Amino acid sequence: MPAPSAVTPIIGGWDTQIWRVDTADNAYALRVFRAEQLTNCQREAAVMRSLSEAGLPIPKVHAKGVSGGRPALLLSWCPGVPLLADVRARPWRIWSLGLALGRMHARIHALPVPAAIAEVVPAWNPRREDLSADLLARLDSQASSSVLHLDYHPLNVMVDGRHVTGVLDWANVAVGDRRADLARTVTLLRLPPLPPGTPAVVQLVMRPILEAAWRRGYRQLQSADPFVDMAPFYAWAGAMMERDLRPKLGRPGVWLQESDLARIRRWTLAWKPHNTSA
């Protein structure tokens, strides 16, 4: 790679740091993990290489390594902007962008699990303490196998116009029942706390419209409705979200409040007794 002409920090997630690295010929994304995330970094590299070769819009892995004890990946830069940013800038596109979000999710799930992924990616296995015995028994009896992103939401999907140009952040990837991934996305679309100052219309109007469009887009590429018997998966997804967010409570720059965790807990408890489609 030629010497960088510019290195620009990018606002990333709560768990990794991202820089844009420009050279005379290309732009790259440098994704830096925490020191304890070496296994995650190696797994992400293997998954992205395999899915990119399968024809999905996944960043190409140009290099991986460890510097100063922190693992990192050098990835191709995806053109466009995060889908959420496009929706906020052009709200009249929310339906078409939501459809694209759902169609891409369906494409990922429809792909036969490549051998290279099956060898390095763990099977989706909900924590026993998250669910009741009856829900765990039902989950154990519902077997299917897809690549699960498990963090699929509008900040991790890049778009250019109305087309998806990249699916980012494969740190949580697993193989298992696609309904776990669908439930996880539902909770990510509905439940995370919004940054301070976010207009109420985002919570009350835009979130439900985006979710409805995502569902419609997903169903367009499916021969049968996948959103069936979702209750145990919703209960699991809520428990996972609360467990994932709680350690971040009180961190600088994190707007999470105890009331947000209580709302997520109510969601989880509401789904545990049920056996319905949603």
N, C-alpha and C positions, 0 to 999 in steps of 0.2 A: 504494500500500500504506500502511495506517495506520502510525504510529510504533510501533516495537517496544516491547513491555512487558517482554520478557526475551530475553537472548541467552545461550545455554548451549553451551559447547564439548562436542562429541561425539567419542568415540574413533573415529577414522577408520582408513584404511589407511596403508600406509607411504609413499604418494606424494601424498596430498591431505589437507587439513584440512576438517572439517565442523563447522558450528554449527547449532543449532536456534534459529530466530528466531520468537518468539511475538508476536502482535499481539492486539488485542481480538477479532478475528474469525477468525483462522486461525493455523496453524503452518506454518513453511517450513523448508527445509534450505538453508543457504548452503554451497556446495561451492567451496573455494578451491584453485586449482591452483598449481603452481610457475610461476615467471616464464616458463620455456621451453616451457610446455605450452599456449600460446595456441591452436595449431592443434587440439590434442586437445579443448580446451574448446569451440571452435566446432563441431567435428565431433560431440561428444556432444550439444550442444544441438539440432543438426539431426536426429540420429538419434532422440532422445527425443521430439521434437515429432512426427516421422513415425510412430513406433511407437505413441505414445499415441493419435494420430488413428485408427490401425488397430484400436484396441480392446484393446490389451495394457495390463496394469497397470504403466505406466511413469510416473515422476514428471513432472508438468507443468512446463514451463519458464516461469517468470514474468518473468525478466529475466536478462540476461547483460551483463558489462562487465569492465573492468580497473581495479583500484585499487592504487596503490602498485607498479605494474608486474606485479601478479599477476592473472591472469584468474579470473573467478568466475561461478558460476551460482546463481540463486535458484530453488529448486525447491519444488514442493508436498511437504508432509511425508507420508510413507506411514504409515498406521496400523499398529500391531502391532510386532513385534520381529524381528530377524534370525532366520532359520530355525535357525541353530546355537544361539542363545540359548534358543529354545523347546525344542529337543531336549535341551539340558542341564538345563533346568528341569523338563521333563516327558518323560523318556526313554521312557515307554510310548507316546508319539506318534511315535516315530522312523520307523516303517514308513509311516504315513499321510502324514507330512510329506515323507518321501523320495519317495513316489508323486507328491505335488503338485509337488515339485521337478522330477521327470522330465517330468510332463505339461506344465508351463509351458515347459520347454526345447524340447519337441517342438512346441508352439504357435509359438514364435519361429521355429524352422526351417521350419515349414510355410507361413509367411507369404510370399507372393510379394515379392520385393525391391522396395520402393517406389522410384519414380524419384528422389524427393528424397534417398534414401539412396545409390542407385547413383551419383549425381552427386558426392557428397562423401566417400564411404567407400572406402578402398583395397581392391583385391582381395587376398585372402589369398595370400601368396607366401612360402614358407619360405626362410630364408637358405640360400644354396648351401653355406656352410661347415658347416652343421649336419648334413647328411645325405650319404650316399654317392651316387655317380652313379646306381647302379641304383635306389635308392629315389626319387631325384629324378625319374627317367624314369617310374617308376610313378605318382608323384603328378601329373606333368604330363598323364598319360593319363586321369586320373580326375576329370573335370570335372562339377561340379554347382554350383548357386548358391543359397545361403541367407544370411540375416543371421547372422553369427557374433559372439557376445558375447565369447568368448575370455577371460573371467574369471568364468565362471558357477560359483558355489560358495555354500555356505550362509550366508556372511556378506553376500553381495550380493543375497540374496533375502529380502524381508520377508514375514512371515506373521501372520495374525490368526486364531487357532484353527487350522483345517486348510486355510485358503485363502491363496493367494499374493496379497499386496496391493501388491507392488512389486518390480521388478527394477532394481537400482541399478548404477552404475559402468560406463559404456559407453566407457571410455577406450581399450580395445583393439579396438573393433568393426572388423570387416572383412566382406567378402562372399566366399563361396567354398564349398568342400566341407564339409558339416556334420560330417563325421567329424573334421575338425581341431578343431572345437569340442567334440565328444564326448571326444576324446583329451585335450584340455586339461582338461576337467572331471574325467576319471579321475585325472589326475596331481594336480589340486588336492584331490581327495578322499583320495588315498592318501599323497602324498609330503611336503607341507609340514611343517616342524618344528612340534611343538605347544609351547605356552607352558610354561615350567618349572612343575612341580607338577601338571600335568594327570594325572588318574588313568590307570593303565595300561589300564583297561577301555575308555577312549575309543579308544585305538590298536588294541587287539586285538579288540574286539567292535563298538563303535558305528560306527566308520568303515566296516567291511565291510557292516554291515546297511544303513547309509544309502546306500552305493553300490549295493547290490543293489536297494533300493527305487527309487532314481533310475532305474536301468536298466529296471526293470519299468514304472514310470510312463511313461517315454519310449516304450517298445515298445507300450504300450496305445493310443497314438494314431498308430501307424505300420502301414501295410499290409505292409511288408517289414522284415526285421531290418536296422537300419542299422549294427550293430556287425560289419561284415564287412570283411576285409582291412585290419585296423586297425594292423598292425605299423608301417608307415612313419609313420603319424600319431602313434602312441605314441612312436616314436623322436624325431620332431620336437618333440612336447610336452615330453619330458624335456629336450631340448637347450634349448628356449625357457625352461623353468623355471630351469635352472641359470644361464643367461645373465642372466635377469632378477634372480635373487636374489644372485648373487655380489657386485655392487657394494654391497649392503646389509650384507655381512659386517663386523662390528665396529662398526656404528652404535649409538649409545645407544638403548636400549629395544628393540633387535632381538635376539631370542634365537637367531638363526641361527648354526650352527657349521660348521666345515669338514667334519665328519663327515656333516652333513646334505647338503651338496653332493656328497660322495662317494657317498652312497646314491642320489641323483638320477642321477648319472653312470652308476652300475651299471644303473639302470633303462633308460636310453637305450641303452647298449651291448647289453643283453639283447635288445632288440627289433630292432636293426639287421639281424641275419642272417635274421630270420624272415619268413614270409608266412602268417600264421594269423589266424583269427578269435578275438576275446577279449571 
